[in-house]
């Protein structure tokens, strides 16, 4: 299979699972918020990148090389670990600049450690095994620029139905609200940053999983308002610009080693 065929296979499977599942979940959640089918449909749609990845691995017989990307952590460059810590640093900085203290979300505190750990398994792991593990990887074999742009756009479009499912984080933001706009900007910028992380981290999948997890965890841990969101977006923009400059000035840091 060519890279384009692999990309088509992966994206086709993902969206053929996600959109029907989440559209049906959205309809049910509006007609009957207590429907027992909403959560399973929500989870099924969220698991689609992982399902597509498993099918992809069976079709391409690339299990060994794929799962090697979860190993050799000791060989990863320091810059990669620094990038992984960025969501934590930005979230803390924004809180302290705007409020002067860490303003924890009461709902997050109520749900406790189980929810915090659960965030790792419902988002970062199944998504990054697919988005960065397969989609970005195959696009990168064609062009880094295309990998950056197409992965970011596809990842954003994939999230859209969540804004219509009652009870989701995205639904609480509201469709076409300023929070919706910020969510889109976050997705695009963070996807670009993870593209550089792919290079700096030598394709290791633990890194984007942790980055994605810290984005979600610290995004929900604190109470946020317009100003905090603006500071956080600015922080991510600055990080992205630094990475773009570093790539030009120190290309050896972004050289892949298979």
N, C-alpha and C positions, 0 to 999 in steps of 0.2 A: 504493500500500500504506500502511496505517496503521502507526503506531509499534508497536502490539501485534502486528500481522501480521509486521512486520520482525523483532521480537524472537523470535517463535515460529519463524520461518524459521531464524534464526541459531542459536538454542539447539537446535532440532531436528536441524540438520545436524551441529553439534558433537558432541552426545551419541550420535547414530546412527553416527558414525565412531569416537569415542573408546572408548565402553564395549565394543562387540564386539571391537575391536582389542586393548584392554588386558586384557579378560577372557580372551581366547584366549591372549595373551602370558603371562598369569599361570598358566594351566593348563599351557602348554608349558614354562614356566620351572621348574615344580615336577616335572614328569614327566621333562624332559630339559633341564637348565640350559644345555647346549651347543647347543641347537637353533638352526639358522641363521635361523629365522623370528622369534625373540623380538625381536631388535633392530629389524628392519623394522616389526613390529607396534607396538613401543614408539614408534618415530619417527612412524609414521602417526597414532597416537592423539594424539601431542603436536602434530602439525601441523594438527589438526582446526580450531582457531580461525582459522588462516590460510586453510585451504580454504573454510571457511564464509564468511569475509570476502570472498574472491574471488567466490564464487557470489552473495553478497549484492550486491556491486558490479555484477555483470553484470545481476542482476534489477532493481536500482533505478537503474542507469545514473548512479551518483553518483561516478564515478572522480575527476573534477576536484576537487570540493570535499573529497573524502576525502584525496587525496594532497597537497593544499595544507596539510594538517595536519602535514606533515613539514618545512615551510618557515618562514620569518620568525623564526628563532631569535633574531635581534638585538632583536626586539620583546618578548621574554619578560621578565616581571617578575623582579627579583632574588630575591624570596621563592620563586619556583618552582625556581630553581637551588639555593637553600638546602635546600629539601625533598628534592631529588634527592640531595644529599650526605648526608642523614640516615643511610642504612644504613651508610655508611663510618664516620661519626662514632660511631654507637652500637656497632658491632662493635669498633672500636679502644678505646673507652672501657671496654666490658665486659671486654676482655682485660686492660687495664692495671689496672683496679680489682681484679680477682680474682687474676690471676697476677703482676702487676707487670711483665710483658713480653709481647711478641707471640709466642704459642705456635702456630707454623705447623704445619698438619697434614702429616705426612710423605707421605701418599698424594697429597695435592694437589700437593706439591712434586715428587713423582715424575712426575706426569702432565704437569706443565710448562705453558708458555705457550700451547701449542696447545689444551689443554683449557680454559684460562681464557678464551681467545677464543671457543672453541666454545660455551661457556655462553651467549654472547650470541645465538647463532643457534638454539639448542635450548632455547627457553623464552621469554625476554623478547620477541624480535621476533615470532615467530608468535602468541604468546599475546596480547600487548598490542595488536597490530593488530586482534584480535578483541574481547577483553574490554573494553578502554577505547575502541577505535576504533569498534566497532559496538554491543555490548550496552549498556555504560554510556551511550553517546551517545544511544541510542534511549530508554532508561529515563529519562534526564535530561530528555528532552522532555516526559515525563509528570510526573515529580516527582523532585527531587534526593534526597529521603529514600528513595523506592523504589529509585532507582538505586544508592544506597549499600548498602542492605540486600540487595536481590536479586542484585546483582553479586557481593557478598562470599559469599553462600550458594552461588550457582551455581558460583563459582570453587572453593570448598572441595569441593563434591560432585564436581566434575570430577576432582579429584586422587585420590579414594578408591581406584580400582582400582590405582594405582601402589603402594600398600602391600602388594599381593599378588603383585607381579612380582619374582621373585628377582633380586637384583643392583641394584635401584634404590636411590636415596638414601632414599626413603620406606620401602621394605621393611626397610632397615637400622634405621630408627627403631622399627619394630614397631607393629602395629595395637593400638590401645587402651592403649598405653604412655603414660608421662608425656610422652615426646617427641612422640607422636601428638597429645596434648592441646595441647602447645605449638605444634606445627605448625598446628593448626586456629586457635589464637589469633593466631599470626603472620599467617596468611592473611587473617583477618577484619580485623584492625587495619590491616595494610598496604593492604588493598583500600580501607578507609575513607580512609586518608591519600592514596591515589592518586585518590580521588574529589575531594578538595580540590585536589590537584595538577591535575586536569582543569580546574577553574575558574581557579585562579591562573595556570596555564600556557596559558590560552585555547585549550584542546582540543588543543594540540600533542602529537603522539604520540611524539616523540623523548624527551620527559620521562619518561613512565611506562615506556618501554623501558629507559632508563638506570637508573631507580629499581629496577625489577625485576631488572635485571642486577646492580646493586651488592648487592642483597639476597642473590641466589644466590651471587655471587662471594665476598663476605666471609663468607657463612654457611658456605661450604665451605673457605675458606682457612685458618681457625683451628680448633684443637681446642676443643670446647665441652663443658661439663658442666652440671649442673643450675643451679648458681649463675650461670654466665655467661648461660644462657638466661633466667633470671629477671631479671637486670639488663637484658638486651636487650629483653625484653617490657615491662618497666617503662619503658625509654627510649622505646619506640614509643607506649606509652600516654600518656606525658607530651607527646610531640610531637602526638598526636591531640588531646589536651585543649587544647593551645596553639592549634592550628588552629581548633578549635571556638569558643574565646574570641575569636580574631582575627576570625572570620567575623561574630560579633555586634558587635564594637567597630569594625572597619574593613571594612565590607561592600564598599567600593570595590575592595579587593584581590582580591575573589572575583567581580568582575563580568566576565562573558564579553563578548568583542568578536569578532564574526564576520568 
